[in-house]
């Protein structure tokens, strides 16, 4: 019995040491993001606010990547999550989150749940996140991970995000985490007047551009570009 108690104590100590190590790495990542933002040529890209940075400081990215990738979890780069998909570079996650100007009363649609990391960042800042994933294995894993981490304001489903999630719209903001060849009309339709959508547009082997779409109160859509990016393609029957 004493041996079992001792072993459990060692496991507990190791677990706490790991969490402390991850917390240190996460803080270093946020510091790197802040420094990086100061040297981005485009001043619009550098304006990542304190609220988004606080969310990046809070979310445990290491809990949302495959075990073999955990040692790289707080490096500022994308990581493979299986099935030909990736978890986005932290700076891009922060930038896309900032561009939608999240508010604590917002209801946000995410297209492409992936690992659940972007949804988690959003969930720290808005009222509710609805997230769609087309790859079943990723959808199942993300749903389980998000529940394990205690996120009650994220609702996920398996489906084709090109068509949005009409029953929960219109949305205050939409975040698309895969590159589309064009902006899906159903997503524009499900964006509230005054709402914002951020989406990478371009082909797998072509230049992709991060776009911010703003819908005016009159329903007009205004588009701005925020530099070249590289995302996995948006898939589905469309």
N, C-alpha and C positions, 0 to 999 in steps of 0.2 A: 504493500500500500504506500509506503514511504517512497519507494522507487517511482511509482506511478505519479504521486504528487510532485516529486522532483522533476520528472519529465514534463508534466503539464506546466510547471513553473518555467522551465527552459523554453518551451514553446511560446508561452505568453511573453517572455522577455524578448524573444526573437521577433515576434509579431510587432511588439511596440517599437523595437529598433527599426524594423522595416518601415513602419508608418512614419517614424521620425525622419528617416532617410528620404522617403517620398515627399514629405512636407518640405524638407529643405530643398529638394530638387524642384518642386513646384514653385517655391518662392524665387529660386534662381531663374526659372523659366519666365516668370512674370517680369522680373527685373530685365531680362534680356529683351522681352517684347517691348517694354517701355523704352529701352535704349534704342532698339531697332526703329521704333516709330519716330524717334527724333531725327533720324537720318534718311528717311524716305523722301525722295525728291518731290513727290506729289504731296502738297500740304494737306489735301483732303484725306489722304490715306493715313496720315499721322495722328488724326484726331480721335484716338481711342480713349474714351472717358474713364473716370474712376470707377463707375458702376460696373462696366464691362471688365475692367481689370480685376475688380473684387470678385466677380464671378469666376474668372480664370484662376484666381487664387484659391477658390473654394472647391471647385469640381475636381474629383480624383480621377484624372485621366488614366492612371495606371490600372484602375478597376474596370476600364472600358476597352482595353486592348487585350489581345491574346497573351497568355502567360509568357510565351517566348519573346514577346516584344516589350515586356514591362520594364526592363532595364533601360529602354530607350524612350519611355513614356513622356518624359519632360524635355526631350530635345525638340527644338523648333523645326520639325519636319514631319511630313506625312509618314504613316506607318501602315503596312499591310494588315488587313483584318480577315483575310480569307475570301474565297469566292471571287477573286479578281478585283476586290474593292479595297479602299484605303480609308484611314481616319485622317482628316485634313490636318495640314500644318496649323499649329496653334495660332500663329499670327493671322492667318486667313480666317480662322474661326472667329477670332476677336474682331477683325475688320468687318466681316459680314454681319456679325451681331451689332456692331456699332452703327452700320449703315441703315439698319431698319429703325434706329432710334427707339429701342424697347422701352415700354412703360409698364408699370406694375399692374395696370388694368387691361393690358393687351391680351388678345387671343391670337396665337400665331400658328400658322401651318408650316411644317417642315416637310420637304419632299426629299426622301433619302435618309432614313434613320441611321443606316450603317451601324456603327458601334453604339450610338446613343450619346456621343460626346457633345455634338452641337445642340441636341435637344436638352441636355443637362445644363449647358451654359445658358440657354434661353430660359429654362425653367427657374433659374435663380433670379430672373429679371422681370418675368411677365406672369400674368395670371394663369394661363394654361397654354400648353403646347400640344398640338395634334400632329403626329408624325407618321409618315407612310413609308414602308420599305417593300420593294418588289421581290427581293431575294428571301425566300422563306427561312432558310437557316439563320440569316442575319436578323430577320424580324423576330424570330423566336428567342435568339440569344439576347438581343437588345431589350426586349420586353422583360426577360428574367433579370437581367443586370440592373435595369432601371428600378424594378420593384425591390430588388435586394438592397439597393442604395437609398431606398425610401422616397423616391420621387412620386408624389401623389398627384401632381399637376401635369403629368405627361400621359397622353393616351396614344397608343400606337395601333397600327393595323397593317396587315399584309395586303398590298395592292399596288396598282400602277399610279404613281404620283402625278403623272402627266395630267390626269383628269381631276386632281385635287380631292377635296373631301367636302362636297357640297353641303351635306347635312349640317356641318358645323360652321359653315361660312355665313356671311362674308367675314374675312379675316382682317385684323388690323395690320398684319404683316405676313409675308411669305418668304421663307428661306429655302432655296433650292441648292442641294449639295452635290449635284452632278451636272455635267455640261450638256445642254440641249442644243440642237441645231437651230432652234428658234424659240421664242418665248411662247409657251403653251397658252393658247387662248382661254382654256378653262380656268387657268390660274389668274389671268387678268380679270376674268369675270367674277372670280371669288375674292378679289381684293376690294376692301371697302374704299369708298371715296375718302381721300386723305391718307390712304394706306401706302405702304412701301413694300416692294419686292426686290430681293437681291438674287441674281441668278448668273451663273457662268454660261456663256453662249459661244459655241464653236464646235468643231469636230475633234475626234480623238487625235488625229495627226495634223490638225490645223491649229492656227492661233486661236486661243480661247480668250474672251474678254469678260471681265466681271462687270455686270450691268446692274445699275440701281434704277428701278422703275417707280415713279411716284404717280399715283392716281389723284387728280384734282377733284374737288367737290363737284365739278361739272362732268366728271368722268373722263377727262382727257388724260392721256398717259404721257408723262415726260420721262425721257431716258437719259441717264448719264453713264459714262464709262469710268471704270476704276482700275485700269491696267490689265496686263496679261496675266493669266492664271493657267493652271493645269489641273483638270478634274477628270475622274472617270466619267464615261458617257452615261447620260440618262437613257435607261432602257425601258422597253415596254412595247405594246402593240399599238403603235401610232405612226 
